[in-house]
Amino acid sequence: MRRGAKPTKPKVEAKPAVARKSPKNEGSRVRDLEKRLAESLEREKATGGRLQEKNRALSVALEQRTATAEILRVISSSLTEVQPVFDAIASSATRLCDATFCIVFRFDGEMITVAADDGRSPGTLDVIRAV
C-alpha cells in the first residue's frame, strides 16, 4: 500500500441566489405592511384600554375593601359606642366617593337626625338642622 496525499474533493463554487419574482409590486407590499401595522396598533390600543379598565376596577375594589376593613376595625374597638362607627362611615364615604363632604343621617322611626359628618363647611350642618 502506498501512502500518499489523500485525494481532495473537487471545489464547488457557490451559485448566486436566484432572484424571486414578487407577484405584487413594491408599492402594494408597502401598503399591505402599513395595513397590518395599523391593525396591530388597533389591537394594542384595545388591549391597553381593557387593561386600564381592569386596573381601575381593581383599584376601586381595593379602596372599598380598605374602607370596609377600617369600619370593621372601629366597630370591634368600640363595642359600646356607635359615634366612632358613624364617623368612620362618613370619613370612608367621603374618600370613596371623592366627595367634598359627607353627612350620615339616622332615622329612629320618627325623626331623622345627623349621626356624623365629614369635610363639611361650618354652616352646612346649621342649614340642614333648620330644615
Wavefront OBJ file of the C-alpha trace (Angstrom):
o trace
v 0.000 0.000 0.000
v 1.216 3.226 -0.937
v 0.856 6.133 1.348
v 0.471 9.481 -0.154
v -1.715 12.506 -0.241
v -5.396 11.938 0.178
v -7.495 12.699 -2.809
v -9.232 16.030 -2.450
v -12.783 16.779 -3.230
v -13.316 18.975 -6.205
v -14.094 22.549 -5.200
v -17.624 23.561 -5.881
v -18.294 27.209 -6.378
v -21.351 28.647 -4.691
v -24.090 29.651 -7.057
v -25.582 33.102 -6.657
v -29.050 33.182 -5.109
v -31.848 33.081 -7.592
v -33.876 36.264 -7.538
v -37.505 35.553 -6.815
v -40.080 37.491 -8.636
v -42.720 39.020 -6.389
v -46.272 38.593 -7.594
v -47.059 42.075 -6.268
v -45.260 45.269 -6.969
v -43.298 47.023 -4.217
v -45.944 49.710 -3.572
v -48.576 47.069 -2.934
v -46.310 45.311 -0.431
v -45.723 48.545 1.445
v -49.458 49.233 1.621
v -50.072 45.706 2.932
v -47.400 46.173 5.596
v -48.875 49.540 6.587
v -52.336 47.991 6.832
v -51.058 45.129 9.021
v -49.190 47.591 11.228
v -52.315 49.741 11.653
v -54.362 46.661 12.578
v -51.712 45.610 15.087
v -51.701 49.082 16.652
v -55.506 48.997 16.961
v -55.318 45.636 18.738
v -52.663 47.028 21.093
v -54.796 50.091 21.814
v -57.847 47.930 22.588
v -55.777 45.690 24.858
v -54.334 48.731 26.645
v -57.838 50.135 27.172
v -59.026 46.866 28.674
v -56.019 46.762 30.975
v -56.709 50.310 32.176
v -60.350 49.400 32.879
v -59.263 46.323 34.828
v -56.728 48.354 36.812
v -59.370 50.957 37.678
v -61.794 48.240 38.778
v -59.108 46.616 40.924
v -58.198 49.969 42.437
v -61.827 50.710 43.328
v -62.270 47.235 44.815
v -59.127 47.697 46.913
v -60.342 51.079 48.181
v -63.709 49.571 49.122
v -62.081 46.656 50.947
v -59.785 49.057 52.801
v -62.724 51.226 53.855
v -64.696 48.172 54.965
v -61.736 46.886 56.973
v -61.348 50.285 58.624
v -65.022 50.421 59.604
v -64.903 46.855 60.945
v -61.790 47.737 62.965
v -63.627 50.705 64.510
v -66.670 48.529 65.265
v -64.532 45.923 67.027
v -62.657 48.549 69.048
v -65.744 50.436 70.241
v -68.374 47.852 71.088
v -70.412 50.175 73.343
v -70.137 53.461 71.408
v -71.684 53.968 67.976
v -70.426 57.507 67.302
v -66.906 56.431 66.227
v -68.514 53.971 63.800
v -70.671 56.690 62.226
v -67.620 58.976 61.990
v -65.633 56.216 60.251
v -68.519 55.629 57.830
v -68.682 59.348 56.971
v -64.917 59.567 56.517
v -64.786 56.460 54.317
v -67.754 57.587 52.215
v -66.136 60.980 51.597
v -62.928 59.319 50.451
v -64.575 56.575 48.348
v -66.923 58.948 46.565
v -64.201 61.566 46.115
v -66.667 63.982 47.687
v -66.179 67.343 49.318
v -68.205 66.349 52.356
v -70.481 63.621 53.685
v -73.302 63.654 56.187
v -74.694 60.448 57.684
v -78.276 60.596 58.891
v -80.010 58.305 61.370
v -83.740 57.583 61.399
v -85.160 56.435 64.734
v -88.663 55.711 63.490
v -89.936 59.252 63.953
v -87.113 61.701 63.401
v -84.130 61.992 61.141
v -81.020 63.238 62.913
v -77.450 63.842 61.844
v -75.332 60.922 63.052
v -71.963 62.035 61.658
v -70.373 64.377 59.151
v -67.029 64.753 57.406
v -65.482 67.638 55.495
v -68.452 69.955 55.639
v -68.284 73.714 55.740
v -69.127 75.243 59.159
v -72.618 76.492 58.243
v -73.774 73.356 56.392
v -74.974 71.476 59.457
v -76.887 74.519 60.762
v -78.705 74.824 57.410
v -79.595 71.115 57.458
v -80.870 71.266 61.027
v -83.003 74.301 60.188
v -84.891 72.355 57.519
l 1 2 3 4 5 6 7 8 9 10 11 12 13 14 15 16 17 18 19 20 21 22 23 24 25 26 27 28 29 30 31 32 33 34 35 36 37 38 39 40 41 42 43 44 45 46 47 48 49 50 51 52 53 54 55 56 57 58 59 60 61 62 63 64 65 66 67 68 69 70 71 72 73 74 75 76 77 78 79 80 81 82 83 84 85 86 87 88 89 90 91 92 93 94 95 96 97 98 99 100 101 102 103 104 105 106 107 108 109 110 111 112 113 114 115 116 117 118 119 120 121 122 123 124 125 126 127 128 129 130 131
